[in-house]
Every structure is written in structure tokens, then in C-alpha cells.
Amino acid sequence: MIKGVTADFFPNKEHFHVSEETAQAGVKPVEINTKDLKALFFVKNFEGDQQHVEGNEFDPSHPPVGRQIKVVFSDGEILLGTTAGYQPKRPGFFVVPADASSNIERCYVIAAATQEVSFL
């Protein structure tokens, strides 16, 4: 897991660069090959909340935007959320988690790292 900031991630590119959170000034960003990932997580902060248990339920008081989707990753992890751009033949897609209190604002799921993707 690499925590940091990227300025050149695009879903259609095969690689991008991450300036690590703990890197000293002047250190070159790390090159990341998208095909080596499970997902790319865009988070609110790098610390997160160790006590928070990620929920996989939609909050009825906050109607979701987009189509509700269930992603089962190859390692068995399940992510419920919404998407506006899932197409089976694309290399990946964005998901906003169902858990509004999650530290994850959205994530880019690598399609090759999934076992099953279904609309709810």
C-alpha cells in the first residue's frame, strides 16, 4: 500500500505517479502500473479512523447518485456503492462507497481484480 498524492492519474493510462506522503523533499514520485492494483482509493485523509467498521449499506436519508453496484474483488473483499460509468469491457470504473462515513471518497476499481460485479 502506498499513501500519497497523484497529479497524473487517468483511467485510460497504464501508469501514473504517486508522491509518497512520507517522502522527503526532492524525492522522485513512485511510478505505479495500474494493472498491478486492486483499486486506487481517493481518501479524505491518510490516517483514517481505525475504529470505523466499513458499512455496506446505503443511508436512506441520503439517496445515492448513480447506479447501486456490488463489487466482489478476487481476494473476497466486497464493496457496495454507486457508479456512473461501469461498463464490463472497460479496464476499470469509479465507485463511491455506500458508507457515507467512510474515509474513502471514491475509488477506481481495476476490473481485472474483480471476481464479480453486479447492479443492485
N, C-alpha and C positions, 0 to 999 in steps of 0.2 A: 504494500500500500504506500502510495506516495501522496503526501499532502502538500499542496502548493497552489500556484496561480498559473493559468494559461491565458495567452492572448492570441493563440493561433489555432484553436480547435475548431474544425469544421467537419460536420458529419460525412462529407464526401471525400475527405482527405485520409490517407492511410496512416499518417503520423502527425504528431503535434509536440509541443514542448511545454514542460512544466518547470517553473522556478520554484524550487522546494521552499517550504515555509521556514525551515531552519538553515537555509543556505547563507553563507557569508556573502557580503557584497562582492560583486565581480565574478562569482561562480557561474559558469555556463548552465543554462537550463538543461534538464534531462529530456532526451528525445524518447517519446512513447509511441510504440506501434499499436494502433487501435486494435488490430487483430489479436493482440496478446491480452486484451482486457475482457472482463466480465461486463463492466459498466463504468461509466465516468459519472461521478457524483458531484453535483454542484451544491455546496452546503452553505448554511447560514454562518457557521463559524467552524474552525478546525478542532475545537475542544469537544463540542457536542455535549450531551448530557448522559453520563454513564448510567444514571438511574432510570433513564427513559426506556420503556419497553415499546418497541416499534409496533404500532397497531395496524392491522389490515382491515379496517372498517371505515366506511365513509361517514362523515359527520352530517346527519340530516339537516342541521341548521345552516350548513354551508354547501349548497348544491354544487356538485363538481362541474367543471368546464371541460368539455371533450367527452370522448367515449371511455366508459369504465373498462379496465383491462386487468387481466391476471397474467403475471409473468412467472413461470417456474424456470429458474435457472438450472443449468446442468448439475450444479452442486446441491440441488434440492431447495435452495432458498426461494421463498415466494414473495413477490412484490405485487401489491394491489395499488392501482392508481388510475389516472386518466391519461389519455393520449389524444393528440390531434393529428398524428401523422404515421400511424402504424400501417405498413404495407409489407406483406410477407417476403417479397423479393428484395427488399432493401437491406443493406448491411446493418442497420440499426434504427432506433426510434427513441424519441423522448417520452418520459413518463413523469408525471407529477404524483408523488405518493398520496395515498388516501388519507394517511395520518397527518392532519393539519399541524400538529405539534412536532412533527419530525424535524430533525436538523437538516434533512435533505430537502432542498427547494425543488429540485428536479434532477433527473438522471438520464443519461443517454445509454440505453441498453444495447449491447452488441448482440445482434440476432444469433450469431454462431454460438454464443454462450448460453442460449436458452434451450430448454427441453420442451417447453410448451408455452404457447401464447394464445390466450382466448379472450374474447369480449364477454363481459358480464351482462 
